[in-house]
């Protein structure tokens, strides 16, 4: 079970909804137009230059997609990728140091929906317990 949002994070999400609603009143097609601009044409690669850097960048996402028994929806893949990236953040030295120094209490996975302008908590929550063990809930 995911840890509930504290008052600061709850207020941040509430303010996001208020902002998105205000933008929608002012310009009802803003988010729709914004989302359309973020739908790029399929990526095409050629043999030159070698696609290795691109393959390196896309390989983890490809592996994640292939780990599903049936092809995931884009939204399922995005959510799974957010969970993976939360765990990857914890491996960074700057994050580890902040965590161990008591400056960081947890990491949450959120998603921003271009079509609505709303951010939402995915319930991906990693906290440092009393035993210095990392626990992830979803």
C-alpha positions as CSV (number, residue, x, y, z in Angstrom):
1,X,0.0,0.0,0.0
2,X,1.3,3.4,-1.0
3,X,2.1,6.0,1.7
4,X,-0.6,8.8,1.6
5,X,0.5,12.1,0.4
6,X,1.5,14.7,3.0
7,X,-0.1,18.1,3.1
8,X,2.6,19.8,1.0
9,X,2.4,17.3,-1.8
10,X,-1.4,17.2,-1.7
11,X,-1.4,21.0,-1.9
12,X,1.0,20.9,-4.9
13,X,-1.3,18.5,-6.8
14,X,-4.4,20.6,-5.8
15,X,-2.6,23.7,-7.2
16,X,-1.8,21.8,-10.4
17,X,-5.5,21.0,-10.9
18,X,-6.5,24.6,-10.2
19,X,-3.8,25.8,-12.7
20,X,-4.9,23.3,-15.4
21,X,-8.5,24.2,-14.9
22,X,-7.7,27.9,-15.3
23,X,-5.7,27.3,-18.4
24,X,-8.6,25.2,-19.8
25,X,-11.1,28.0,-19.1
26,X,-8.9,30.5,-20.8
27,X,-8.0,28.3,-23.8
28,X,-10.1,25.2,-24.0
29,X,-7.9,23.6,-26.7
30,X,-4.5,24.3,-25.1
31,X,-3.8,20.9,-23.7
32,X,-5.2,19.1,-26.7
33,X,-2.8,21.1,-29.0
34,X,0.1,20.6,-26.6
35,X,-0.4,16.9,-26.6
36,X,-0.6,16.7,-30.4
37,X,2.8,18.5,-30.7
38,X,4.3,15.8,-28.4
39,X,3.4,12.9,-30.8
40,X,6.5,12.7,-33.0
41,X,6.7,10.7,-36.2
42,X,8.3,7.3,-35.8
43,X,12.1,7.5,-35.3
44,X,14.1,6.2,-38.3
45,X,17.7,5.3,-38.0
46,X,20.2,4.5,-40.7
47,X,23.5,2.6,-40.7
48,X,25.5,5.8,-40.5
49,X,26.1,7.2,-38.0
50,X,26.0,3.9,-36.1
51,X,22.8,3.7,-34.0
52,X,24.7,2.4,-30.9
53,X,24.1,5.6,-28.7
54,X,20.4,5.4,-29.6
55,X,20.2,1.7,-28.9
56,X,21.9,2.2,-25.6
57,X,19.4,4.9,-24.7
58,X,16.3,2.9,-25.8
59,X,17.5,-0.6,-24.7
60,X,16.2,-0.4,-21.1
61,X,12.7,0.7,-22.3
62,X,12.7,-2.0,-24.9
63,X,13.6,-4.6,-22.3
64,X,10.9,-3.3,-20.0
65,X,8.3,-3.6,-22.8
66,X,9.5,-7.1,-23.6
67,X,9.2,-8.2,-20.0
68,X,5.4,-8.1,-20.3
69,X,3.6,-11.3,-21.4
70,X,1.5,-9.3,-23.9
71,X,2.5,-5.9,-25.4
72,X,1.7,-3.2,-22.8
73,X,-0.2,0.0,-23.7
74,X,1.8,3.2,-23.9
75,X,0.4,4.3,-20.6
76,X,1.3,1.0,-18.9
77,X,4.8,1.3,-20.3
78,X,5.1,4.9,-19.2
79,X,4.0,4.0,-15.6
80,X,6.4,1.1,-15.5
81,X,9.2,3.3,-16.8
82,X,8.5,5.9,-14.1
83,X,8.8,3.1,-11.4
84,X,12.1,2.0,-12.9
85,X,13.4,5.6,-13.1
86,X,12.5,6.1,-9.4
87,X,14.6,3.1,-8.5
88,X,17.4,4.4,-10.8
89,X,17.4,7.7,-9.1
90,X,18.3,6.0,-5.8
91,X,21.5,4.7,-7.4
92,X,22.9,8.2,-8.1
93,X,25.7,9.2,-5.7
94,X,24.1,12.7,-5.1
95,X,20.8,11.1,-4.2
96,X,22.4,8.4,-2.0
97,X,24.4,11.0,-0.1
98,X,21.3,13.2,0.5
99,X,19.4,10.1,1.6
100,X,22.0,8.9,4.0
101,X,22.6,12.4,5.3
102,X,18.9,12.7,6.2
103,X,18.2,15.4,3.6
104,X,16.0,13.2,1.5
105,X,13.1,11.3,3.1
106,X,11.6,9.6,0.1
107,X,11.1,9.5,-3.7
108,X,7.6,9.3,-5.3
109,X,6.7,8.6,-8.9
110,X,4.3,11.1,-10.6
111,X,3.0,11.4,-14.1
112,X,2.0,14.5,-16.0
113,X,-0.8,14.1,-18.6
114,X,-0.3,16.4,-21.5
115,X,-3.9,16.0,-22.6
116,X,-5.3,17.4,-19.3
117,X,-2.4,19.3,-17.7
118,X,-2.8,17.3,-14.6
119,X,0.0,15.7,-12.5
120,X,-0.9,12.7,-10.5
121,X,0.7,10.4,-8.0
122,X,1.2,6.9,-9.2
123,X,1.5,5.5,-5.7
124,X,5.2,4.6,-6.3
125,X,6.8,5.6,-3.1
126,X,10.3,4.7,-1.9
127,X,11.2,5.5,1.7
128,X,14.1,4.9,4.0
129,X,13.0,2.9,7.1
130,X,14.4,2.9,10.6
131,X,16.7,0.0,9.7
132,X,18.2,2.0,6.8
133,X,16.4,-0.4,4.4
134,X,14.8,1.0,1.3
135,X,11.2,-0.1,0.8
136,X,9.2,0.5,-2.3
137,X,5.4,0.4,-2.4
138,X,3.1,0.5,-5.3
